[in-house]
Amino acid sequence: MSDPTPRSDDGRIHARYWLETPLTPGRAAEIIAGEQSSGTFLALANETAALKARSGARVESLQVLAVVDAPSLPGRYPPGSRFTRCTLELSWPLENLGPSLPNLLATIAGNLFELQCVSGLRLQALRLPPAFAAACPGPAFGIAGTRRLAGVARGPLIGTIIKPSVGLSPEQTALEVRQLIAGGIDFIKDDELQADGPHCPFDARVRAVMREVREGAQRHGRQAMVAFNLTGELDEMRRRHDLVLAEGGSCVMASLNSIGLVGLRALRQHSALPIHAHRNGWGSLSRHPALGWDYAPWQMLWRLAGADHLHVNGLDNKFSESNAEVAAAAQAVLAPLWPEAPMAAMPVFSSGQTGRVAAATLAVTGSSDLIFAAGGGIFGHPGGVAAGVTALRQAWQAAEAGVALEVQAAQQPELRAALGFW
């Protein structure tokens, strides 16, 4: 299942796992397949051979990788156990659940990770039948729509996050936005911690910020895109979206792990704006190498549900992910889901980003269809915010031209000054 195109031509749902087990791999695979389809912990009379053939999960492949003496995860294992690591591919008939994202999640990542026969399990890849393309909306705007609304025809969208994360009033937030717009920023987003607190209510923040956005558009002939964090209950998100739309805004943001697949689907069905999807909490699903998810299958579900932008962390980031993991995540977001339904989404690079990683970011994506968000990399410029935005844009221009930063900086004082603090 190395093919990044998640098409399943046999009409079945396919998932590949890294598995570690104290049992023989074949027995563990049978238990997992049964648990996630027609079986349970003991044989039942109604689970006939015909029912198993129709509805049971199927073990498509099982490849042993290694045998180790100690388990990756704590659990109740027989004394003296040894643990076999392998790759396991399972498949399910679509008829078990239909093209339903919440029930797909329960099938491929439900009561698997806590099974007694599992000392390690990680979902690595997913292939889906085209019925999901017909049933799920996918991004309404994606890359092309985002570029159109932001007025950026080529190159990355240079972006930033309002900092401090929380504590600023609506008017203080608007003043930061004014500086950023004056500096030529393309994209601004709320921090995921900033929602509707009493010190900075959502409605007041939107009105104050959009006043600056509209005035900036009149001065500069282009409207900066601002992703307002509307994360909340379903009715709250709909109402907040409608306020952003009425104020002339061009983007909303939601925290995926907070609102869930159903919440994102509902927002996508209501929204007339791009949805900036934040993945905060991702580390709890992924940080242990023997537990959870790889990013590629996880992001598929959110694209199907309607995410237009998806965070992928950033190269040389402040978190724990390696550059290889970040590169794989970005490539997954840019890969088409199906040839006839690519459902393109825009990867968002953030977390300690500066112009020093522009060329490397371009190299791993092979594309500038991305949002490149820097906080300190802009606000920390000794020449001020406008110089920080300019320096970041100059670094990307150098990357796209294949010119070394130091060579580019010889002719551009903003970039030259930035190299000293990046």
Secondary structure, 3 states (H helix, E strand, C coil): CCCCCCECCCCEEEEEEEEEECCCHHHHHHHHHHHCCCCCCCCCCCCCHHHHHHHCCEEEEEEEEEEECCCCCCCCCCCCCCEEEEEEEEEEEHHHCCCCHHHHHHHHCCCCCCCCCCCEEEEEEEEECCHHHHHCCCCCCHHHHHHHHHCCCCCCEEEEECCCCCCCCHHHHHHHHHHHHHCCCCEEECCCCCCCCCCCCHHHHHHHHHHHHHHHHHHHCCCCEEEEECCCCHHHHHHHHHHHHHCCCCCEEEEHHHHHHHHHHHHHHHCCCCEEEECCCHHHHHCCCCEEECHHHHHHHHHHHCCCEEECCCCCCCCCCCHHHHHHHHHHHHCCCECCECCCCEEEECCCCCHHHHHHHHHHHCCCCCEEECCHHHHCCCCCHHHHHHHHHHHHHHHHHCCCHHHHHCCCHHHHHHHCCC
